[in-house]
Amino acid sequence: MRTDFNEAMANIEGGITETRNAAALAQMTADTARTEAAEQPYAMGSYVGKYDVIPVALGFRPKVILISKVYISSQEPDTEVIKSAASMYIDGVNCPGITFLDDGFQVSAPYSNSHAINANGKTFMYAAFR
C-alpha cells in the first residue's frame, strides 16, 4: 500500500512540474509577442461606435491615424455593395473628433460631423502609425 501511495505522489509531483514548465513557456511566449508588437511601426484594430468617448490604447503616441467605416449598401434588390469611408488624422494638425494621447488616441462622442469616426453601433477599423 505504501508503494502505491508513493507512486501516486510521484505522479502528482510530475504533473505539477509539467504544468509549471508549460506555464513558464506560455508566459515567455506572451512576453515575446508583447515585445515584438511594441516594436512594430504601426498598430491596427477596430472599435464599435457609441454615444460616448472611445479611448483606443496602442501603447504609443501615433503620428498618423487612418480610420475607415466599412458598411454594406443595397443599391438594387438582392445586390450588396461594400462601401468605405476613410479619414486621416495627423498629430499636431487640427483633428476634430480625435485627441492624440501618449498611449493611443481618443474618439470624441458623436457630434454633427463625426459620423466618419463615431456612429452608434457601427464598426470602425483603424491603422495608427508611430
Backbone as numpy.savetxt, mean C-alpha at the origin, in Angstrom:
# Nx Ny Nz CAx CAy CAz Cx Cy Cz
7.86 -47.19 30.52 7.03 -45.99 30.52 7.90 -44.73 30.52
8.98 -44.75 31.27 9.88 -43.62 31.32 10.49 -43.35 29.93
10.79 -44.39 29.18 11.36 -44.25 27.83 10.36 -43.54 26.92
9.09 -43.93 26.98 8.06 -43.28 26.17 7.96 -41.79 26.50
8.00 -41.49 27.79 7.94 -40.09 28.24 9.14 -39.31 27.70
10.32 -39.84 27.81 11.53 -39.17 27.33 11.49 -38.95 25.82
11.00 -39.94 25.08 10.88 -39.80 23.63 9.86 -38.71 23.28
8.75 -38.67 23.99 7.73 -37.64 23.75 8.30 -36.25 24.02
9.04 -36.11 25.11 9.64 -34.81 25.43 10.68 -34.40 24.38
11.44 -35.35 23.89 12.43 -35.06 22.84 11.73 -34.61 21.57
10.61 -35.24 21.24 9.85 -34.83 20.05 9.28 -33.43 20.21
8.77 -33.12 21.38 8.24 -31.78 21.65 9.36 -30.74 21.52
10.50 -31.04 22.14 11.64 -30.12 22.08 12.10 -29.90 20.63
12.11 -30.98 19.86 12.47 -30.86 18.44 11.49 -30.00 17.68
10.20 -30.15 17.97 9.18 -29.33 17.32 9.31 -27.87 17.67
9.61 -27.60 18.93 9.80 -26.21 19.37 11.01 -25.59 18.66
12.09 -26.34 18.56 13.29 -25.85 17.89 13.01 -25.57 16.41
12.30 -26.47 15.73 11.96 -26.26 14.32 11.09 -25.02 14.15
10.13 -24.85 15.02 9.24 -23.68 14.95 10.02 -22.39 15.18
10.92 -22.39 16.16 11.74 -21.23 16.45 12.61 -20.88 15.23
13.22 -21.88 14.61 14.05 -21.65 13.43 13.23 -21.12 12.26
12.04 -21.68 12.06 11.17 -21.21 10.98 10.73 -19.77 11.21
10.43 -19.43 12.46 10.04 -18.06 12.79 11.18 -17.09 12.56
12.40 -17.49 12.93 13.57 -16.63 12.72 13.81 -16.41 11.24
13.65 -17.45 10.42 13.82 -17.32 8.97 12.74 -16.41 8.38
11.49 -16.56 8.83 10.40 -15.71 8.35 10.66 -14.25 8.71
11.15 -13.99 9.92 11.46 -12.62 10.34 12.57 -12.04 9.48
13.59 -12.84 9.21 14.71 -12.38 8.39 14.24 -12.06 6.96
13.36 -12.91 6.42 12.81 -12.67 5.08 11.98 -11.39 5.06
11.16 -11.17 6.09 10.36 -9.95 6.17 11.24 -8.71 6.30
12.29 -8.80 7.11 13.22 -7.67 7.27 13.91 -7.34 5.95
14.32 -8.37 5.21 14.97 -8.16 3.91 14.01 -7.51 2.94
12.77 -7.98 2.89 11.78 -7.40 1.98 11.51 -5.94 2.33
11.43 -5.62 3.63 11.19 -4.25 4.06 12.37 -3.36 3.67
13.59 -3.85 3.83 14.78 -3.08 3.46 14.81 -2.83 1.96
14.55 -3.87 1.18 14.56 -3.71 -0.28 13.48 -2.75 -0.74
12.30 -2.82 -0.13 11.22 -1.90 -0.49 11.59 -0.46 -0.16
12.28 -0.27 0.96 12.67 1.09 1.36 13.71 1.68 0.42
14.43 0.84 -0.31 15.45 1.32 -1.23 14.92 1.60 -2.63
13.67 1.22 -2.91 13.10 1.45 -4.23 12.91 2.94 -4.47
13.07 3.38 -5.71 12.89 4.81 -6.01 11.43 5.23 -6.13
10.52 4.30 -5.94 9.10 4.61 -6.08 8.28 3.67 -5.19
7.01 4.03 -5.04 6.05 3.16 -4.35 4.75 3.23 -5.14
4.07 2.11 -5.23 2.79 2.06 -5.94 1.75 1.44 -5.02
0.52 1.85 -5.20 -0.54 1.30 -4.37 -1.89 1.86 -4.77
-2.85 1.70 -3.89 -4.19 2.20 -4.15 -4.86 2.60 -2.85
-5.90 3.37 -2.97 -6.74 3.74 -1.83 -8.16 3.91 -2.32
-9.10 3.82 -1.40 -10.51 4.00 -1.73 -10.95 5.36 -1.20
-11.57 6.14 -2.07 -12.04 7.46 -1.69 -13.11 7.40 -0.62
-13.17 8.46 0.18 -14.18 8.54 1.24 -14.45 10.00 1.55
-15.41 10.26 2.40 -15.78 11.63 2.76 -14.87 12.16 3.86
-13.58 11.94 3.74 -12.65 12.37 4.79 -11.25 12.45 4.20
-10.32 12.91 5.00 -8.91 12.97 4.62 -8.37 11.54 4.54
-7.49 11.28 3.57 -6.92 9.95 3.40 -5.40 10.05 3.50
-4.82 9.55 4.59 -3.35 9.52 4.68 -2.81 8.30 3.95
-1.73 8.49 3.19 -1.09 7.38 2.47 0.36 7.32 2.93
0.71 6.27 3.65 2.07 6.10 4.18 2.95 5.43 3.13
4.11 6.03 2.86 5.06 5.49 1.89 6.40 5.16 2.52
6.72 5.81 3.63 8.03 5.65 4.24 9.05 6.64 3.71
8.63 7.54 2.86 9.50 8.60 2.34 8.65 9.76 1.85
9.28 10.93 1.70 8.58 12.10 1.17 8.67 12.05 -0.36
7.55 11.94 -1.04 7.61 11.86 -2.51 7.90 13.22 -3.13
8.54 13.18 -4.27 8.77 14.40 -5.05 7.68 14.57 -6.11
7.20 13.43 -6.63 6.14 13.44 -7.65 5.16 12.32 -7.33
3.87 12.63 -7.52 2.82 11.63 -7.30 1.91 11.62 -8.53
1.64 10.45 -9.04 0.65 10.28 -10.10 -0.54 9.56 -9.48
-1.73 10.07 -9.68 -2.94 9.45 -9.16 -3.90 9.23 -10.32
-4.44 8.03 -10.39 -5.33 7.68 -11.49 -6.59 7.02 -10.95
-7.70 7.48 -11.44 -8.98 6.84 -11.13 -9.38 6.05 -12.37
-9.48 4.75 -12.23 -9.87 3.90 -13.35 -11.30 3.45 -13.11
-12.11 3.57 -14.12 -13.49 3.17 -13.97 -14.02 2.61 -15.28
-15.12 1.90 -15.20 -15.74 1.29 -16.37 -16.96 2.11 -16.73
-17.07 2.43 -18.01 -18.18 3.23 -18.50 -18.92 2.45 -19.58
-20.21 2.40 -19.50 -21.01 1.75 -20.55 -21.49 2.82 -21.51
-21.00 2.75 -22.73 -21.39 3.72 -23.76 -22.59 3.21 -24.56
-22.61 1.91 -24.80 -23.70 1.29 -25.55 -24.13 0.05 -24.76
-25.32 -0.44 -25.01 -25.74 -1.66 -24.30 -24.74 -2.79 -24.52
-24.45 -3.53 -23.45 -23.54 -4.68 -23.47 -22.11 -4.32 -23.87
-21.72 -3.06 -23.74 -20.36 -2.64 -24.07 -19.78 -1.89 -22.88
-18.63 -2.34 -22.41 -17.96 -1.66 -21.31 -16.63 -1.13 -21.81
-16.33 0.09 -21.47 -15.08 0.71 -21.87 -14.34 1.12 -20.60
-13.08 0.75 -20.49 -12.28 1.16 -19.33 -11.72 2.54 -19.61
-12.00 3.46 -18.71 -11.52 4.83 -18.86 -10.60 5.16 -17.70
-9.77 6.13 -17.89 -8.85 6.52 -16.83 -8.70 8.03 -16.81
-8.64 8.55 -15.62 -8.36 9.97 -15.43 -7.13 10.05 -14.53
-6.09 10.74 -14.95 -4.86 10.79 -14.16 -4.50 12.23 -13.81
-3.87 12.39 -12.66 -3.40 13.70 -12.20 -1.97 13.55 -11.72
-1.15 14.58 -11.92 0.23 14.57 -11.46 0.43 15.71 -10.48
1.13 15.42 -9.38 1.39 16.41 -8.34 2.89 16.44 -8.07
3.44 17.64 -7.96 4.88 17.83 -7.74 5.07 18.59 -6.44
5.94 18.05 -5.57 6.22 18.69 -4.29 6.79 20.08 -4.53
6.30 21.05 -3.80 6.77 22.43 -3.93 5.95 23.26 -4.90
5.05 22.61 -5.63 4.17 23.30 -6.57 2.77 23.28 -5.95
1.97 24.29 -6.22 0.62 24.34 -5.68 -0.15 23.09 -6.11
-0.51 22.26 -5.15 -1.20 20.99 -5.42 -2.49 20.92 -4.64
-3.56 21.53 -5.14 -4.83 21.47 -4.41 -5.27 20.04 -4.16
-5.60 19.76 -2.92 -6.10 18.45 -2.56 -5.04 17.46 -2.10
-3.77 17.77 -2.30 -2.68 16.88 -1.89 -1.75 17.63 -0.94
-1.41 16.98 0.16 -0.42 17.51 1.10 0.74 16.53 1.13
1.93 17.02 0.81 3.13 16.17 0.86 3.59 16.07 2.30
3.87 14.85 2.76 4.31 14.60 4.13 5.69 13.94 4.10
6.39 13.98 5.22 7.72 13.37 5.29 7.69 11.86 5.06
6.56 11.22 5.35 6.48 9.77 5.18 5.41 9.35 4.17
4.97 10.27 3.31 3.95 9.93 2.32 3.21 11.16 1.84
1.91 11.02 1.71 1.08 12.16 1.31 -0.31 11.99 1.88
-1.07 13.06 1.79 -2.44 13.06 2.32 -3.36 13.63 1.26
-4.46 12.94 1.04 -5.48 13.40 0.10 -6.55 14.11 0.91
-6.92 15.31 0.48 -7.91 16.08 1.24 -9.30 15.46 1.14
-10.15 15.88 2.05 -11.55 15.48 1.99 -12.13 16.03 0.69
-13.13 15.37 0.14 -13.69 15.82 -1.13 -14.18 17.27 -1.08
-13.91 17.97 -2.14 -14.43 19.32 -2.34 -14.83 19.43 -3.81
-15.26 20.55 -4.26 -15.88 20.67 -5.58 -15.02 20.17 -6.75
-13.70 20.32 -6.70 -12.86 19.91 -7.83 -11.96 18.72 -7.51
-12.28 17.95 -6.47 -11.38 16.88 -6.04 -11.76 15.51 -6.56
-12.73 15.41 -7.44 -13.21 14.11 -7.89 -12.12 13.28 -8.57
-11.05 13.91 -9.05 -9.96 13.18 -9.70 -9.06 12.46 -8.69
-9.15 12.83 -7.39 -8.29 12.21 -6.39 -9.04 11.66 -5.18
-10.30 12.04 -5.00 -11.07 11.55 -3.86 -12.56 11.62 -4.16
-13.15 10.47 -4.37 -14.60 10.37 -4.55 -15.05 9.15 -3.75
-16.05 9.32 -2.95 -16.49 8.27 -2.03 -16.72 6.94 -2.75
-16.05 5.88 -2.25 -16.25 4.55 -2.78 -15.49 4.22 -4.05
-14.82 5.18 -4.63 -14.05 4.95 -5.86 -12.62 4.56 -5.52
-12.05 3.68 -6.32 -10.67 3.24 -6.11 -9.73 4.08 -6.95
-8.65 4.51 -6.31 -7.63 5.31 -6.97 -6.29 4.59 -6.87
-5.52 4.60 -7.93 -4.19 4.00 -7.92 -3.18 5.14 -7.93
-2.03 4.92 -7.29 -1.01 5.96 -7.27 0.37 5.36 -7.52
1.24 6.20 -8.02 2.67 5.91 -8.12 3.35 7.14 -7.55
4.19 6.94 -6.55 4.89 8.04 -5.89 6.39 7.82 -6.07
7.09 8.89 -6.45 8.52 8.80 -6.75 9.32 9.65 -5.77
10.50 9.16 -5.40 11.38 9.87 -4.46 11.93 11.13 -5.09
